[in-house]
Amino acid sequence: MINRIIACALAALAMASGLARADEADIRKSVAALYGPNAKVDAVKKAGALGLYEVQLGRDILYSDEKGNYFIQGDIVDVKAKRNLTEVRKVKLSQIKFSDLPLDLAVKTVRGTGRRIFATFEDPNCGYCKKLAKDMVGMTDVTMYTFLIPILSADSGVKTKAISCAADPSKAWNDWMVKGTVPAAAACETKVDKVMALAEKLGVHGTPTIFLHNGERIPGAIPAAQLEDALNRVAAAGKAG
């Protein structure tokens, strides 16, 4: 009798898993039908709300019924918890493994103990980047790795090369961003192509983009106080771990 019950349970599980696979296949087919065969679905999983499925396309999210007959584009908000569930998932999906960053390609700036570590992707002619640099002047106990991506203009490329080839790239970078001191022209073999390829790989298409030491991504400039809070939170979590 017990063996029969176990057999029936296993059969039910097998049928359920088969249906899950079939549903996922249907959803993937619907994505291809709607967005074209090149649309890459990275994962399909239950969304945990409204009986929907979360469909991951890179760092974007769609919601689908179990057969892929209907798609929903937008955010799911938990009213009671006052929490945007979609935004939480997008933040999670946009995280990187900080230890995988080729830090030798970045301009390194250390202040104080340097215990709070983060990285940024910036263009030397980005106004928001300059505001961020000025806001961070009084910030201490940080190590900043700045990846220069000249995406705004040809002059951005000129300044990126001058800063990268300077005797002290960190000083040249901060003098330009904070004081407006134009970096002196300098010649060397830069690593701009590698940095641009890295930005593309990570999906960095705007500046500034900040990555905290836990891999969390912050798109765009934020107030210094908010960045301080984020750095302290990550540092505390790392120390506790």
C-alpha atoms as one frame of an Amber mdcrd trajectory, in Angstrom:
protein
   0.000   0.000   0.000   2.797   2.416   0.961   4.704   1.541  -2.198   1.596
   2.250  -4.279   1.189   5.680  -2.613   4.837   6.524  -3.241   4.535   5.407
  -6.857   1.445   7.562  -7.366   3.182  10.561  -5.782   6.220  10.164  -8.003
   3.993   9.860 -11.065   2.172  13.051 -10.089   5.455  14.896  -9.641   6.666
  13.662 -13.026   3.465  14.881 -14.676   3.734  18.250 -12.922   7.341  18.728
 -13.983   6.415  17.743 -17.523   3.655  20.346 -17.559   6.093  22.975 -16.217
   8.482  22.244 -19.043   5.677  22.351 -21.591   4.430  25.687 -20.230   7.948
  27.159 -20.381   8.318  25.968 -23.963   5.012  27.628 -24.865   6.106  30.892
 -23.266   9.429  30.835 -25.102   7.629  30.215 -28.398   5.329  33.161 -27.728
   8.299  35.447 -27.010   9.894  34.402 -30.311   6.621  34.922 -32.160   6.146
  38.417 -30.721   9.711  39.743 -30.584  11.445  37.654 -33.231  13.668  34.563
 -33.158  16.637  36.548 -31.830  14.852  37.451 -28.597  16.774  35.543 -25.934
  14.827  34.259 -22.936  17.253  33.713 -20.070  14.799  32.168 -17.646  11.142
  31.523 -16.936  10.008  31.211 -13.328   6.921  31.768 -11.217   6.574  35.436
 -10.368   5.131  34.784  -6.923   2.140  37.052  -7.525  -1.165  36.837  -9.414
  -0.293  33.360 -10.710   1.990  34.929 -13.318   5.320  33.766 -14.684   8.365
  36.002 -14.786  10.112  35.954 -18.158  13.684  37.233 -18.037  15.130  38.793
 -21.183  18.554  40.025 -20.170  17.870  42.644 -17.505  14.289  43.163 -18.656
  11.238  41.393 -17.279   7.923  40.394 -18.815   5.033  38.677 -17.102   3.099
  35.874 -18.752   0.195  33.549 -18.115   1.124  29.861 -17.917   0.701  29.265
 -21.655   2.226  32.426 -23.059  -1.094  33.611 -24.468  -0.803  36.992 -22.741
   2.174  39.164 -21.780   2.176  42.053 -19.329   4.782  44.801 -19.449   4.976
  46.840 -16.270   5.584  46.697 -12.535   3.965  44.550  -9.889   3.609  46.505
  -6.649   2.842  44.880  -3.309   0.490  47.480  -1.848   0.522  46.116   1.683
   4.316  45.936   1.840   4.668  49.138  -0.228   7.273  47.348  -2.313   7.819
  47.342  -6.066   8.454  43.645  -6.683   9.498  44.197 -10.288  12.074  46.814
  -9.355  13.495  44.527  -6.663  13.945  41.768  -9.247  15.517  44.134 -11.792
  18.046  45.312  -9.226  18.880  41.684  -8.487  19.243  40.818 -12.170  21.485
  43.825 -12.805  23.999  42.843 -10.137  27.474  41.792 -11.147  30.300  39.876
  -9.496  32.560  42.709  -8.389  35.595  40.443  -8.140  35.305  39.780 -11.885
  35.918  43.440 -12.756  39.339  43.960 -14.401  40.316  46.710 -11.981  43.652
  47.260 -13.723  41.685  48.981 -16.506  40.319  51.623 -14.135  41.633  54.863
 -12.677  42.141  54.110  -8.985  41.570  56.762  -6.321  42.083  56.017  -2.624
  41.064  58.325   0.201  41.661  57.667   3.879  41.586  53.985   4.764  40.013
  53.043   1.436  37.852  50.470   3.208  34.653  51.273   1.284  35.113  50.084
  -2.279  33.087  50.845  -5.380  33.452  51.327  -9.122  32.004  53.771 -11.622
  31.731  54.004 -15.395  32.040  57.622 -16.492  32.586  59.898 -19.476  34.884
  62.912 -18.877  32.332  65.228 -20.500  29.342  63.886 -18.571  27.720  66.692
 -16.570  26.170  64.300 -14.055  29.575  62.663 -13.590  31.123  66.036 -12.800
  28.385  66.758 -10.285  29.015  63.363  -8.691  32.761  64.051  -8.512  32.177
  67.412  -6.827  29.692  65.905  -4.388  32.257  63.262  -3.426  35.084  65.713
  -2.678  34.528  65.458   1.065  34.035  61.712   1.012  36.760  59.736   2.778
  37.719  56.122   3.530  36.882  55.046  -0.013  38.570  53.279  -2.887  37.091
  54.311  -6.233  37.757  52.491  -9.487  36.722  54.712 -12.392  36.319  53.092
 -15.804  36.496  55.764 -18.500  34.090  55.245 -21.396  34.150  58.060 -23.985
  30.611  57.747 -25.325  29.446  61.366 -25.588  31.753  62.948 -28.139  35.074
  62.777 -29.946  36.484  65.163 -27.339  35.584  62.599 -24.679  38.020  60.249
 -26.383  40.740  62.918 -26.398  40.321  63.625 -22.706  40.089  59.937 -21.829
  43.423  59.320 -23.517  45.069  62.325 -21.849  43.847  61.249 -18.414  44.734
  57.591 -18.919  48.236  58.471 -20.108  48.954  61.058 -17.394  51.717  60.408
 -14.879  49.017  60.414 -12.186  45.695  59.437 -13.829  43.754  59.826 -10.575
  44.934  63.406 -10.091  44.358  64.259 -13.748  40.843  62.826 -13.579  39.829
  64.620 -10.393  41.463  67.920 -11.429  39.388  67.877 -14.616  36.108  66.702
 -13.104  36.215  68.917 -10.005  38.351  71.937 -10.949  37.911  71.988 -14.721
  41.675  71.764 -15.283  42.063  70.422 -18.812  44.400  67.394 -18.816  47.599
  67.883 -20.776  47.840  65.875 -23.978  49.790  62.672 -23.493  50.542  59.652
 -25.631  50.494  56.007 -24.581  48.781  52.770 -25.472  45.399  53.031 -23.755
  42.954  50.277 -22.832  39.856  52.162 -23.948  38.719  49.411 -26.315  38.801
  46.867 -23.490  36.878  49.193 -21.184  34.248  49.834 -23.864  33.887  46.090
 -24.420  33.493  45.616 -20.670  30.790  48.287 -20.504  28.906  46.594 -23.339
  29.189  43.214 -21.624  27.788  44.628 -18.387  25.014  46.530 -20.137  26.383
  49.939 -19.180  24.955  52.425 -21.656  24.795  55.589 -19.569  27.052  57.553
 -17.276  27.600  57.561 -14.439  26.874  53.950 -13.582  27.966  52.899 -10.099
  28.699  49.389  -8.863  28.908  48.799  -5.121  31.301  46.217  -3.692  28.482
  43.666  -3.356  27.819  43.950  -7.101  24.733  46.119  -6.766  24.215  48.514
  -9.665  23.167  52.148  -9.262  22.296  53.710 -12.635  22.905  57.449 -12.655
  24.211  59.982 -10.169  22.770  59.991  -6.657  23.225  62.484  -3.793  26.437
  62.046  -1.814  24.490  61.271   1.371  22.628  58.476  -0.391  25.877  57.048
  -1.757  27.419  57.257   1.710  24.490  55.276   3.131  24.825  52.630   0.416
  28.583  52.298   0.934  28.137  52.001   4.709  25.404  49.398   4.282  27.527
  47.240   2.005  30.642  47.638   4.169  28.691  46.664   7.291  27.189  43.627
   5.569  30.631  42.543   4.380  32.096  42.901   7.845  29.215  40.977   9.380
  29.591  38.223   6.794
